[in-house]
Amino acid sequence: MTDYRGEQVLIIGLGLTGLSCIDFFRRRGVTPRVMDTRFTPPGLEKLPAEIPRYLGELNKQWLFDATLIITSPGIPLSHPDLTAAAAAGIAIIGDIELFIREAKAPIVAITGSNGKSTVTRMVQEMIARTNRQVGVGGNIGLPALMLLHPPRELYVLELSSFQLETTHSLKAAAATILNISEDHMNRYPFGLQQYREAKLGIYDNAEICVVNTDDALTLPTGGYDMRCIGFSCSEGSDYSLSQREEQTWLMAQEKVLLNCAEMGVVGRHNYVNALAALALTDAIGIDRTASLAGLRQFRGLTHRFELIHERYGVRWINDSKATNVSSTAAAINATKVVGTLHLLMGGDGKSADFTPLKSWLQSEKVQLYCFGQDRKKLSSLCSNNTTCTEKLEHAMQIIASRVKRGDLVLLSPGCASLDQFANFEMRGEMFTRLARELG
């Protein structure tokens, strides 16, 4: 256990993660200072009275008084005040780094532009069949520090690029980058390579690297090495999909394991997710029978290509978690529709390039509905069959007046939600409520 007594600790960012950091240090006899750029951040009412706090902006004096800064993933390290603090030799880390220094059990670490939450929950479901005590958190569910008490036998962490930027001691038993595509380009001014470099940190000192051999960007810096296990949507990799008798099968080391029709999720992207999950659980010694049983039981996650309403021959699918271009492309590719696809896109595009979607939207069977901050940029993708509205609810009212039997309505925004919603969950919940009311 690291001794932090004598450190002048500053925590930037409150919320559940900030509160978990405060609890962590108080258990170790340290009273940290807390700062948040918001005047009324979530969790403020739970902040113990004796904890010094500074709200509404960053306090430069507090920054330079600190010897250790724990920063929220929401604050970029490129912020001038943090850059100055780092230049002055002040250590800046995140809550994941604190967790890793304390955790005694093996860690499975998962990142990627798309699918990381699904794979994390798949792995959790697979391990659960062995009755081992597993802690799951990070960028999903509980903050990592809340998993330390009681201690677990295994940890499964979903990690974002932002979290990896402030993590330096990770030595995962198995780590994966599922895929890399443009995302958060407003946070990475030097482009895709800068974003990729943040992701690549997950492989540092990992015992086994599970890589997507269909995506060269997921390979470690030195290339495919002795630590690597590959997965692919086509045969030839360690873990692969195989098409046999018009059925899709999961394979490992050229051995057929599972008919994808037996799984509780659909779509080629989910079958590839299952390959990654299998590779990870095999890597840490989970019994294959338990892993396959977990895949059969897994029913997917809310807001991830979720069929939430079906009536009068019209299906409504909530894919609000699709916050970047590649996730929307995957959703469209997984969609099977007899009639018209009514596609809802919109929000904050995070400076992304939407043109890769253009080819998907040229079909006469696709009607595009654009809403939110970047609606005009999105509407330029398709000169025909496009409707622009300010709000999601307005677009859905128009859709409800147009849908016919055999049509499918898909919310797959390709954008972040923060221009109009607190998070993607609230956006998905509004879509779900309106689908059931209007449909």
Residue pairs with C-beta under 8 A, 6 or more apart in sequence:
1 28
1 102
2 101
2 102
3 28
4 25
4 28
4 30
4 68
5 28
5 29
5 30
7 30
7 67
7 68
8 33
8 65
8 66
8 67
8 68
9 25
9 30
9 32
9 33
9 66
9 67
9 68
9 69
9 70
10 32
10 33
10 34
10 35
10 62
10 63
10 65
10 66
10 68
10 69
10 70
11 18
11 21
11 22
11 25
11 32
11 33
11 34
11 35
11 69
11 70
12 34
12 35
12 36
12 58
12 69
12 70
12 71
12 72
12 75
13 36
13 41
13 71
13 72
13 74
13 75
14 34
14 36
14 38
14 41
14 42
14 43
14 44
14 47
15 41
15 42
15 43
15 72
16 42
16 43
16 142
16 143
17 72
17 95
17 143
17 145
18 34
18 36
18 41
18 43
18 72
19 43
19 46
19 47
20 95
20 143
20 144
20 145
20 146
21 32
21 70
21 95
21 98
21 145
22 32
22 34
22 47
22 48
22 51
23 145
24 95
24 98
24 145
24 148
25 31
25 32
26 48
31 50
31 51
31 52
32 51
32 70
33 51
33 52
33 53
33 54
33 62
33 66
34 47
34 51
34 52
34 53
34 54
35 53
35 54
35 55
35 58
35 59
35 62
36 53
36 54
36 55
36 56
37 56
37 57
37 58
37 75
38 55
38 56
39 55
39 56
40 55
41 55
44 55
47 53
54 62
58 79
58 81
60 81
60 84
63 69
63 81
63 82
63 84
63 85
63 90
64 84
64 85
64 88
64 90
66 85
66 90
67 90
67 91
68 90
68 91
68 93
69 82
69 85
69 90
69 91
69 92
69 93
70 93
70 94
70 95
70 98
71 77
71 82
71 92
71 93
71 94
71 166
72 94
73 94
73 160
73 162
73 163
73 165
73 166
74 162
75 82
76 82
76 162
76 187
77 83
77 86
77 92
77 165
77 166
78 189
82 92
85 92
86 92
92 166
93 166
93 167
93 168
94 163
94 165
94 166
94 167
95 143
95 144
95 145
95 163
96 138
96 144
96 157
96 159
96 163
96 164
96 166
96 167
96 170
97 166
97 167
97 168
97 169
98 144
98 145
99 144
99 145
99 147
99 148
100 107
100 167
100 169
100 170
100 171
101 169
102 148
103 147
103 148
103 151
103 155
104 151
105 135
105 151
105 152
105 153
105 154
105 155
106 154
106 155
106 172
106 173
106 284
107 154
107 155
107 156
107 157
107 170
107 171
107 172
107 173
108 123
108 154
108 155
108 156
108 157
108 172
108 173
108 174
108 175
108 280
108 284
109 157
109 159
109 170
109 172
109 174
109 175
109 176
109 202
109 206
110 116
110 119
110 120
110 123
110 156
110 157
110 158
110 159
110 175
110 176
110 178
110 280
111 158
111 159
111 160
111 161
111 164
111 176
111 177
111 178
111 199
111 202
112 119
112 176
112 177
112 178
112 179
112 180
112 199
112 218
113 178
113 179
113 180
113 181
113 182
113 183
113 324
113 326
113 327
114 178
114 179
114 181
114 269
114 322
114 324
114 326
114 327
114 330
115 178
115 179
115 269
115 272
115 273
115 276
116 139
116 140
116 158
116 159
116 178
117 139
117 140
117 158
117 301
117 304
117 321
118 265
118 270
118 273
118 300
118 301
118 304
119 176
119 178
119 273
119 276
119 277
119 280
120 136
120 140
120 156
120 157
120 158
121 136
121 140
121 298
121 301
122 273
122 274
122 277
122 294
122 295
122 298
123 156
123 277
123 280
123 281
124 134
124 136
124 156
125 294
125 295
125 297
125 298
126 277
126 278
126 281
126 286
126 290
126 291
126 293
126 294
126 295
127 134
127 154
127 156
127 281
127 286
127 290
127 294
128 134
128 294
129 287
129 290
129 291
129 293
129 294
130 286
130 287
130 290
132 153
132 154
133 150
133 152
133 153
133 154
134 152
134 153
134 154
134 155
134 156
135 142
135 147
135 152
135 154
135 155
135 156
136 142
136 147
136 155
136 156
136 157
136 158
137 143
137 144
137 146
137 147
137 155
137 157
137 158
138 144
138 157
138 158
138 159
138 163
139 157
139 158
139 159
139 160
139 163
140 158
144 155
144 157
147 155
154 284
159 167
159 202
161 183
161 184
161 195
161 198
161 199
162 184
162 187
162 198
164 198
164 199
164 201
164 202
165 198
165 201
167 201
170 201
170 202
170 204
170 205
170 206
171 204
171 205
171 206
171 207
172 202
172 205
172 206
172 207
173 206
173 207
173 208
173 283
173 284
174 206
174 207
174 208
174 209
174 210
174 279
174 280
174 283
174 284
175 202
175 203
175 206
175 208
175 209
175 210
176 202
176 209
176 210
176 211
176 218
176 276
176 279
176 280
177 199
177 200
177 202
177 203
177 211
177 212
177 217
177 218
178 212
178 218
178 273
178 276
179 212
179 215
179 217
179 218
179 326
180 192
180 195
180 196
180 199
180 215
180 217
180 218
181 324
181 325
181 326
182 192
182 195
182 324
182 325
182 326
182 352
182 353
183 195
183 323
183 324
183 326
183 350
183 352
184 195
184 350
185 191
185 192
185 195
185 350
185 351
185 352
185 353
186 350
186 351
187 195
187 350
188 194
188 195
188 198
192 217
196 217
200 220
200 221
203 209
203 220
203 221
203 227
206 227
207 227
207 283
208 227
208 228
208 229
208 283
209 220
209 225
209 227
209 228
209 229
210 228
210 229
210 230
210 231
210 276
210 279
210 280
210 283
211 218
211 219
211 220
211 224
211 228
211 229
211 230
211 231
212 218
212 230
212 231
212 232
212 272
212 276
213 224
213 230
213 231
213 232
213 237
214 232
214 233
214 234
219 228
220 227
220 228
224 230
229 238
229 239
229 279
229 283
230 237
230 238
230 239
231 237
231 238
231 239
231 240
231 272
231 275
231 276
231 279
232 239
232 240
232 241
232 275
233 240
233 241
233 268
233 271
233 272
234 240
234 241
235 241
235 242
235 251
235 254
238 252
238 253
238 279
239 250
239 251
239 252
239 275
239 276
239 278
239 279
240 251
240 275
241 248
241 249
241 250
241 251
241 260
241 268
241 271
241 272
241 275
242 248
242 249
242 251
242 256
243 249
244 256
247 259
247 260
247 261
248 259
248 260
248 261
248 268
248 271
249 256
249 257
249 258
249 259
249 260
250 256
250 257
250 258
250 260
250 271
250 274
250 275
250 278
250 295
251 257
252 278
252 279
252 282
257 278
257 288
257 292
258 274
258 292
258 295
258 296
260 271
260 274
262 296
263 270
263 271
263 274
263 295
263 296
263 298
264 296
264 297
264 298
264 299
264 300
265 274
265 298
265 299
265 300
266 334
267 305
267 330
267 331
267 333
267 334
268 333
268 334
269 330
269 331
269 333
269 334
270 300
270 305
270 334
274 295
277 291
277 295
278 291
278 295
281 291
282 288
282 291
300 306
301 321
302 318
302 425
302 428
303 318
303 319
303 320
303 321
303 424
303 425
303 428
304 319
304 321
305 317
305 318
305 319
305 322
305 331
305 334
305 412
306 317
306 318
306 319
306 428
307 315
307 316
307 317
308 316
308 317
308 318
308 431
308 432
308 435
308 436
309 315
309 316
309 432
309 435
309 436
309 439
310 316
311 439
312 405
312 439
313 404
313 405
313 406
313 407
314 403
314 404
314 405
314 406
314 407
314 408
314 409
314 439
315 337
315 407
315 408
315 409
316 408
316 409
316 431
316 435
316 439
317 331
317 335
317 408
317 409
317 410
317 411
317 412
318 411
318 428
318 431
318 432
318 435
319 327
319 328
319 331
319 410
319 411
319 412
319 413
320 411
320 413
320 417
320 424
320 425
320 427
320 428
320 431
321 327
321 424
321 428
322 328
322 330
322 331
322 412
322 413
322 414
323 347
323 350
323 413
323 414
323 415
323 416
323 417
323 424
324 350
324 352
324 414
324 415
325 352
325 353
325 354
325 356
325 357
325 414
326 356
327 412
327 414
328 345
328 357
328 412
328 413
328 414
329 356
329 357
329 360
331 410
331 412
332 341
332 343
332 357
332 360
332 410
332 412
333 360
335 341
335 408
335 410
337 365
337 406
337 407
337 408
338 406
339 365
339 404
339 405
339 406
339 407
339 408
340 365
340 366
340 367
340 403
340 404
340 406
340 407
340 408
341 363
341 365
341 366
341 367
341 407
341 408
341 410
342 367
342 369
342 399
342 402
342 403
342 407
342 408
342 409
342 410
343 361
343 366
343 367
343 368
343 369
343 410
343 412
344 369
344 371
344 392
344 395
344 396
344 399
344 409
344 410
344 411
344 412
344 413
344 431
345 368
345 369
345 370
345 371
345 378
345 412
345 413
345 414
345 415
346 369
346 370
346 371
346 372
346 373
346 374
346 375
346 378
346 392
346 395
346 413
346 415
347 371
347 372
347 373
347 374
347 413
347 414
347 415
347 416
347 417
347 418
347 419
347 420
347 421
347 427
348 372
348 373
348 374
348 415
348 416
348 417
348 418
348 419
349 373
349 374
349 377
349 378
349 414
349 415
349 416
350 415
350 416
352 414
352 415
354 377
354 378
354 381
354 414
355 381
357 381
357 414
358 381
358 382
360 366
361 368
361 381
361 382
362 382
364 385
366 382
366 385
367 385
367 386
367 387
367 399
367 402
368 378
368 379
368 381
368 382
368 385
368 386
368 387
369 386
369 387
369 388
369 389
369 395
369 398
369 399
370 376
370 378
370 379
370 386
370 387
370 388
370 389
370 395
371 388
371 389
371 390
371 391
371 392
371 394
371 395
372 390
372 391
372 392
372 413
372 415
372 419
372 420
373 415
373 419
373 420
374 415
374 419
375 388
375 389
375 390
376 388
378 414
378 415
379 386
379 388
387 395
387 398
389 395
389 398
391 420
392 411
392 420
392 427
392 430
392 431
392 434
393 430
393 434
396 409
396 431
396 434
396 435
396 438
397 438
399 409
399 438
400 438
400 439
403 409
403 439
409 435
409 439
411 427
411 428
411 431
413 424
413 427
416 424
417 423
417 424
417 426
417 427
420 427
421 427
421 430
